Structure formats: C-alpha cells, structure tokens
Amino acid sequence: MKFNEELKGIKNYSAGKPIELVVREFGIKPKDVIKLASNENPYGSSPKVVEAVRNICDKMNLYPDDSMYELKDGLTKRFNIEEDNVIIGAGSDQILEFIIRAKANKNNKVLMAKTTFAIYDIYSRSVGTTILKTTSEGHNLEEFLDIYKKEKKIKIIFLCVPNNPTGECLNKNDIYEFIKKIDQDTLIVIDGAYQEFASFKDKEKELYPKDLINNFSNVIYLGTFSKVYGLGGMRVGYGISNKEIISNLTKLRPPFNITTLSLKAAIEALKDEDFIYKYLENSFKEMKRYEEFAIQNKIKFIPSYTNFITFLLKNNKNSTKISNSLLKKGIIIRDLDAYGLNAIRITIGKKEENSKFFTNFLQIYNAG
Ligand SMILES: *Cc1c(COP(=O)(O)O)cnc(C)c1O
C-alpha cells in the first residue's frame, strides 16, 4: 500500500520508556522501578484531584462537556483572560498539531532550534512544510532572526521556553524584542510546558500569556497539565491567544477531544496551588543536589529552569550505554542520542529516587 510521501521522512517520537517495559524485560518489581525519563511530577497528582476523579468514575458513560466551560473558566481566572482566548487539547501536543495544520504547508516553512521538542519536527513533516533549524544548539534569537530575514515564507516559529531537552530558558525581554521584528503573518508559538518551573526560579523568565497576546497579534502561548500539575496520564493542555487565532484552531479540534475524567482532573488541579508550590520548592531543592553531584564528579551540565537536568558526557563515555545499564537496574532516564547529543536527561525525582540514581550512575559511570 502507498502512503503519503510526507510519512517517509518521519521518525516515530521516542517516548520515555514505561515502567511496564522494565518490569517485563528485567523482571524488576514495579515498586522498585524509578522513572526519571518523562518529566512527570514524581509526587503524583494532588490528592484533591484524585478524590474528585474517583467521585465521577460512574460518569464514564457520558461524553464530556464539549464547551469545557468549567475548565476554561478556571483558566480565564488564572490568567485573567477571556473564554474565547483559550483552546483545550489532548495535551498541548494536540494544539501543536492544530497550529501546524492551520498554518504550515508544502509552500511555506517553519523555524525551530536545532535541539528542541521533537514533536515540532514530526508534525511539521506530516504536512510537507520545509523545516529550518538553527545551527546553535539552544535558542539563539540572533540566529533565529538572521534565518528569518534571509529565508522567505517562514510561517511558524517555535520557541520552547524553557527548552526541552536542554533546560535552558530565554529571557522575557529578549523574546519581546524578537517578536517585534517578526511579520504579522508569522505565528510565534511559545511553548510554556515548563514555565511554572522557570518563573519559580527566576522572575526574569516569567511570561504572562495575557501580556503577550495584548502586545502581539501573532503569538500563541501553550501550557500543559502534564508536568507541574502531575496529570501526564490525563492528557490535557491549553493554548492562549487572540480570538482570531483561537477560533481558527478550534475548527480543527475534534469534538470531545479530552475525556470526562481528564476534564475533571484539570479543573481540580487548578485549584490546588499549594500542591504545586510544594512540588516546585522540592524540585529545585533536589536540583541543587544534582548540580553538586555533577560538579563533584566533573560532569558538565546545563543550568536548568525545568524539572529535569541534562548531563553532557565526555567523549569517552557513551550516553546509550549508560542509559541501558541504568535501565537494567530499574532506573529509567532519557538518552539524548536521538537528538544527536552524547548526553542524558534526568527528571528530578523524589529525594530517595535521586539518591538511588546518584549511587547507580556513579558505579556505571566510573566503570565504563
Ligand atoms: C511535555 C511537553 C509538552 C506537552 O506535553 P502534553 O503532555 O502533550 O501536554 C509540550 N512541550 C514540551 C516542550 C514538553 O516537554
């Protein structure tokens, strides 16, 4: 059977390995597996969310409220925006898909950093658009601008703030200066999957979606419930932009695109700020241990504004070998070989999980 040409160039997104796989392949008990691979909240979800979802389990026969009124209401209050400034997706991944289908095609181009979230590339390929990447590893806005000026027909620019998988983060002021130089017809996507972490660490990194959309007509801000809110398994994300952009993206949204249970979870998660605050505090406290560990063992790392840290390994150490050895010990981390880097990305876990990582990593690192 023949499929669309565009599919040929697509490599499947390599998701973090699931706990189930380690249990199956290495016979390790599920409770002994430590997953530090997908930047999930290691403390789980807020107990209030769990309780609320439990209480509506007998409503699974019903489609969710497709207007998503209550969730939008929560988001509009949280961000001080209006209901028609918001679109909800099955993860912000789905909103990225809407954006790309709405703007990119065979006759135009998109621009992104060399090493950034893989989904931008995958969805862009599926619509046959030309993908341009910077040569700088992280987000170098001067280079973005040079490429933008030189190349015609760039219709989407992706900025991952902070960036996954490196953890670096642009400053608010630099982003604003950059957007001023971009044409109205080019959509700038600000992926804020880790914004809560960045703004907790450094106020200069904090982006206000309302301020962004008040200042610029060509920006969409994306947020997710998968990271700080601890709802990765529920698949809920949101986009915030002006009414024109939101109404056009909404044309591509399938009805009932998130579930009755996901909707409830997200609504309740927004209400438990205390849970979020404690997690942020703990995560950066533990991050310090990773930094100290790296310094002690002379491992290069990228200062991170997220809930993960990236170790850049020396040439005589191999990221894939190290990741596989850790896997056999029941520790799942992310090998960044697929991104062309000899590096590993570790999600900051709970204290005891991190300690276990340090011990096991060191053994493997020193041996190989
Ligand atoms: C996790 C992540 C997302 C979104 O994930 P969803 O679970 O689909 O909401 C988006 N962008 C980046 C950079 C991420 O790391």
The ligand as an ORCA input file, in Angstrom:
! r2SCAN-3c Opt
* xyz 0 1
  C       5.716     17.711     27.851
  C       5.836     18.771     26.835
  C       4.735     19.256     26.115
  C       3.344     18.808     26.211
  O       3.008     17.652     26.633
  P       1.495     17.193     26.676
  O       1.555     16.067     27.623
  O       1.116     16.819     25.302
  O       0.690     18.357     27.181
  C       4.912     20.279     25.221
  N       6.101     20.808     25.025
  C       7.171     20.399     25.682
  C       8.450     21.071     25.438
  C       7.080     19.360     26.601
  O       8.183     18.932     27.218
*
